[in-house]
């Protein structure tokens, strides 16, 4: 990963380096980070942290939280450490979602994740640098949710963003293990089906679930500008309230 590109988030308040080619975090990472509400000193785990965009955004919002990013890809992990080298409350750890160490079981107040979308690299055209971040490899969505559940403390909060067509699998993986499920549909345009969903759950409870008001990203006009609501979220000004 020789070429890097400087990227600014939250209206120029958070700077990170990302690969100039291949996979680069964007809207999904912003939406995930803005859907979290944390208490001081919460321990937060980001599974599959990539270049640590989500930890950097969470640190900007919750500077007193201890954030851990788990990443298996060597190049992305190195970049994540570079992006967080001056932030002592973020730790980047080598590891795989399919092999969570026992010392991490029941250790985190919150776990967040943007799981890979594909089970097979052939399902999309991608550069070599893009593959590690977008391909699940030997793990699947069920494994990612299982890792979230095993690392959460009792009554801990899990939050993930995923394709909308994965909702059935997510609910299946959570059945009998978590409750108080909140689902926020994310639409590109108001007249189109949701392409993403943010799902938040609380481990080990039976509280009622709810579907939250949808977030519409773009106006239906010639330049497809962001809606006012989406702009406020993506700029880091208005959180997505999942409670």
C-alpha positions in Angstrom: 0.0 0.0 0.0 2.3 2.7 -1.3 0.0 5.5 -2.2 -2.1 7.2 0.4 -4.8 9.9 0.2 -5.5 12.4 2.9 -9.2 12.5 3.7 -11.1 14.8 6.1 -14.3 13.9 7.9 -16.8 15.7 10.1 -16.6 18.9 8.2 -12.8 19.0 8.3 -12.4 18.1 12.0 -11.0 14.5 11.6 -8.1 13.8 9.3 -7.1 10.3 8.2 -5.0 8.7 5.5 -6.7 6.1 3.2 -5.4 4.0 0.3 -5.4 6.1 -2.9 -6.7 3.0 -4.7 -9.0 0.2 -3.6 -11.3 0.2 -0.7 -11.8 3.5 1.1 -14.2 4.1 4.0 -16.9 6.6 3.4 -20.6 7.1 4.2 -21.1 3.7 5.9 -18.3 4.5 8.4 -19.8 7.9 9.1 -23.3 6.6 9.7 -22.0 3.8 12.0 -20.0 6.2 14.1 -22.9 8.7 14.3 -25.3 5.9 15.5 -23.3 5.3 18.7 -24.1 7.0 22.0 -21.4 6.3 24.6 -20.9 7.0 28.3 -17.5 8.3 29.7 -15.0 5.4 30.0 -17.0 3.0 27.9 -14.8 0.3 26.3 -15.7 0.1 22.6 -14.6 -2.6 20.1 -14.6 -2.1 16.3 -14.5 -5.4 14.5 -12.8 -5.3 11.2 -11.5 -1.7 11.7 -9.8 -1.3 8.4 -7.8 1.9 8.5 -9.4 2.9 11.8 -11.8 5.5 10.4 -14.6 4.5 12.9 -12.3 4.6 15.9 -11.0 8.0 14.9 -14.6 9.3 14.5 -15.7 7.8 17.8 -12.7 9.3 19.5 -13.7 12.7 18.2 -17.2 12.3 19.7 -16.3 10.5 22.9 -12.7 11.3 23.8 -12.8 9.6 27.2 -13.7 6.2 25.8 -11.2 3.4 25.4 -11.5 2.1 21.8 -10.0 -1.1 20.3 -9.8 -1.8 16.6 -9.4 -5.4 15.4 -8.0 -5.9 12.0 -6.5 -9.1 10.3 -5.0 -7.5 7.1 -1.4 -6.4 7.6 -1.4 -3.4 5.4 -4.7 -2.0 6.7 -3.6 -2.7 10.3 -0.4 -0.7 9.7 -2.4 2.2 8.2 -4.8 2.1 11.2 -1.9 2.4 13.6 -0.5 5.3 11.6 -3.8 7.0 11.7 -4.1 6.6 15.5 -0.5 6.9 16.6 -1.2 10.2 18.4 -4.4 9.0 20.1 -3.5 7.1 23.3 -7.1 5.9 23.9 -7.2 3.9 20.7 -5.5 0.5 20.3 -5.2 -1.4 17.1 -4.9 -5.2 17.5 -4.0 -7.9 15.1 -6.7 -10.6 14.9 -9.5 -12.3 13.1 -13.3 -12.1 13.8 -13.4 -15.9 13.5 -10.8 -16.4 16.3 -11.7 -14.0 19.2 -9.3 -14.5 22.1 -11.0 -15.7 25.3 -9.5 -12.8 27.2 -11.9 -10.6 25.2 -15.0 -12.4 26.1 -17.6 -10.2 28.0 -15.1 -7.3 28.1 -16.7 -4.5 26.0 -19.5 -2.1 26.8 -20.2 -1.6 23.1 -19.1 -3.4 19.9 -19.5 -1.8 16.4 -18.9 -3.3 13.0 -19.3 -2.7 9.3 -19.1 -6.4 8.2 -18.0 -7.4 4.7 -20.7 -7.6 2.1 -19.5 -10.5 0.1 -18.6 -14.2 0.6 -16.6 -14.5 -2.6 -14.1 -12.1 -4.2 -15.5 -13.1 -7.6 -18.9 -11.5 -6.8 -17.5 -8.0 -7.4 -14.8 -6.5 -9.5 -12.1 -5.1 -7.1 -8.5 -4.2 -6.9 -6.2 -6.4 -4.8 -6.1 -3.8 -2.1 -9.9 -3.7 -1.9 -10.4 -7.5 -1.4 -9.3 -7.8 2.3 -11.7 -5.2 3.5 -14.8 -6.3 1.5 -14.6 -10.1 1.4 -15.6 -12.2 4.3 -13.1 -15.0 3.5 -13.6 -17.9 5.8 -16.2 -16.1 8.0 -19.8 -15.1 7.3 -22.2 -12.5 8.7 -23.4 -14.9 11.4 -19.7 -15.2 12.6 -19.4 -11.5 12.8 -22.5 -11.1 14.9 -21.4 -14.0 17.1 -18.1 -12.2 17.7 -20.0 -9.1 18.7 -22.1 -11.1 21.1 -19.3 -12.9 22.7 -17.2 -9.8 23.3 -20.0 -7.7 24.7 -20.7 -7.5 28.5 -24.1 -8.6 29.6 -26.6 -5.8 28.5 -23.9 -4.4 26.3 -24.8 -2.6 23.1 -24.0 -3.8 19.6 -24.3 -1.7 16.5 -23.7 -2.6 12.9 -24.4 -1.3 9.4 -25.1 -3.7 6.6 -27.0 -4.2 3.4 -30.7 -4.0 3.8 -31.2 -7.5 2.3 -29.2 -9.0 5.1 -31.8 -8.1 7.8 -33.2 -11.7 7.9 -29.7 -13.1 8.7 -29.0 -10.5 11.3 -32.3 -11.1 13.1 -31.7 -14.9 12.9 -28.2 -14.5 14.5 -29.7 -12.3 17.3 -32.7 -14.5 18.1 -32.8 -15.5 21.7 -29.4 -13.8 22.4 -30.3 -10.1 22.3 -33.3 -7.8 22.4 -34.3 -4.1 22.3 -33.4 -4.3 18.6 -33.5 -1.0 16.7 -33.5 -0.8 12.9 -32.8 2.4 11.0 -33.3 2.1 7.2 -31.0 4.1 5.1 -32.3 5.2 1.7 -30.4 6.7 -1.2 -33.6 8.4 -2.3 -37.0 8.7 -0.7 -38.7 6.8 -3.6 -36.2 3.8 -3.5 -36.0 0.8 -1.2 -33.4 1.1 1.6 -30.0 -0.1 0.6 -28.5 -0.1 4.1 -29.7 -0.7 7.6 -28.2 0.2 10.9 -29.1 -2.4 13.5 -28.5 -1.9 17.2 -29.2 -4.5 19.9 -28.7 -5.0 23.6 -27.2 -8.4 24.7 -29.2 -10.6 26.9 -32.4 -8.7 27.2 -36.0 -9.3 26.0 -37.1 -5.7 25.5 -39.4 -4.8 22.6 -37.8 -3.9 19.2 -38.6 -1.0 17.0 -38.0 0.4 13.5 -36.7 3.9 13.6 -37.5 6.7 11.2 -35.5 6.2 8.0 -32.7 8.5 6.9 -32.8 9.7 3.3 -29.4 10.5 1.9 -30.0 12.4 -1.3 -32.5 14.8 -2.8 -34.0 13.7 -6.1 -32.6 16.5 -8.3 -29.9 16.9 -10.9 -27.0 17.1 -8.6 -28.2 14.5 -6.0 -27.1 16.7 -3.1 -27.4 15.4 0.4 -30.6 16.1 2.3 -30.4 18.5 5.2 -30.9 15.6 7.6 -28.1 13.5 6.0 -25.7 16.4 5.8 -26.1 17.1 9.5 -25.4 13.5 10.3 -22.4 13.1 8.0 -20.9 16.4 9.2 -20.9 15.0 12.7 -23.5 17.6 14.0 -26.6 15.5 14.6 -26.3 11.9 15.9 -28.6 9.1 14.7 -30.7 8.4 17.8 -31.1 4.6 18.0 -32.5 4.4 21.6 
